[in-house]
Amino acid sequence: MVIDFLRQFVSSVRSPDLENLSSTEKIVLWTAALTPLWWLLGIQPLFYPAVSAVLFLQNLTLNKLIRKPFPAFIWVWFLMCVVACITMMLGLDEMGAGLTAVAAGLVTLFKSYFMIFAFLCLPFLTRIRSQVVTRAITFIAIGILCNLVMQMGSLAVGVNNVVYVPPLAQAIPGRVSSSLLVKSAKFADFFGLSLPRTILHTADPPILGLCSVLCFLVCLTEKNSLLRRLSLIGALSGLAISFSRSAWLGFGFSLLLTASFKFNLARQIPLFSISIVLWVSSFMGMTLNQLLEMPRQLFDSARASSSETRALVVQKTLEAWQEKIWLGWGVIRGQVWLYETTYIGLGSFSTYSAVLYLNGLIGFIVFISALLLTLVKAYTLAINGNLSCQIAFSGFLTLCILIQATPLSWMAIYLWFFFLWIGSVVAETEQNVISYSRWEQLITPSPDI
């Protein structure tokens, strides 16, 4: 039975629906399929940005930009790269920082906003079919499932919270970043219970939760039934073991939003929800504010210390931003005291407060514009009935909500696949629309005939 399953799995991976792969598509598939290897080697934080840069420079030509210009939302992401670079340089210059600090700042931009820009625009420079990227994400989700099974097995035999420094991470000068470490599963408190929790190949449980949500949504479009089932199980398993409250809520929200494009009943859910909330409020004799406060208290009680820490850091970050409203501080300079000798840097949580703190109001406006234009682009394509575009819209909107809890610049390297998938979906859909319009012109009789 196991042999038959493996035989079926191998035949599914080698399915003929993905033939004639371009060199770029092969690189994308192998990059995704070997995610556990990059994790064990400790090169993820620089490997994915390097892949985006190499593919971007390899395929970028002036002729391509003229013939097929990027959509507006991609150019705004590029503008965000420029603004972040300028504010960072101003902040470092004010500090009198040396070349080492400048290099570290440029690496941070390279693996965050530049990588996002490069992966979004790559499908407009070369052929990357959305179904190929979907298959790559399917491999990531199946890798999550395999990794999780092994980590739960190690936890069962007593291997708890082991931290391993990969060999390549040890070769990097200075202190090894936490994002380079390989960590096993451990037990953590959740609703007062000690339950197994792991970050798998990410750097933080909320990142694993968000990755799992986005993988689940994208894998819904996988054509191969066996790979689709395995990937969905892997994504759900990763979401469950992350114990990320925000990711769980985002998962339900994204499914509801995706369904709203398909079913007329789902379109009425917001109206029904408001009616139910008002009825319960009047029945229990509570004000609307008191009723809405109950879910928040339940949400915070799951991991009360985490919620309190995040609220304190966001509050102090916003207070520091008000000292440099327009261009921000450029780099993180302050820390928040938690207890005893424990401190945490400003801007360590909410993306929105971090952008205000680092890039000021100008950078915040550019960042919000990039998010909104991406959403608008996905929505205009989604309303035409394309499932991939609908998922792109609901997934990206969920991302916009969940980055309130963790900085996007910190999570971006683990979400590289989603930005590439959105770019491929938009590029492919636009090309189909253009091809259909030209065909319609050819078959429509001229009014002079």
Secondary structure as UniProt FT lines:
FT   HELIX           2..13
FT   TURN            16..17
FT   HELIX           23..33
FT   HELIX           35..41
FT   HELIX           44..59
FT   HELIX           62..67
FT   HELIX           72..95
FT   HELIX           99..110
FT   TURN            111..112
FT   HELIX           113..125
FT   HELIX           130..156
FT   TURN            157..158
FT   STRAND          163..164
FT   HELIX           167..170
FT   HELIX           178..180
FT   STRAND          182..183
FT   STRAND          186..190
FT   TURN            191..192
FT   STRAND          193..197
FT   TURN            200..201
FT   HELIX           205..219
FT   TURN            220..221
FT   HELIX           225..242
FT   HELIX           245..260
FT   TURN            261..262
FT   HELIX           264..267
FT   HELIX           269..284
FT   HELIX           288..302
FT   HELIX           304..321
FT   TURN            322..323
FT   TURN            325..327
FT   STRAND          335..339
FT   TURN            340..341
FT   STRAND          342..345
FT   TURN            346..347
FT   HELIX           351..382
FT   TURN            383..385
FT   HELIX           387..402
FT   TURN            403..405
FT   HELIX           408..411
FT   HELIX           412..415
FT   HELIX           416..443
FT   TURN            447..448
//
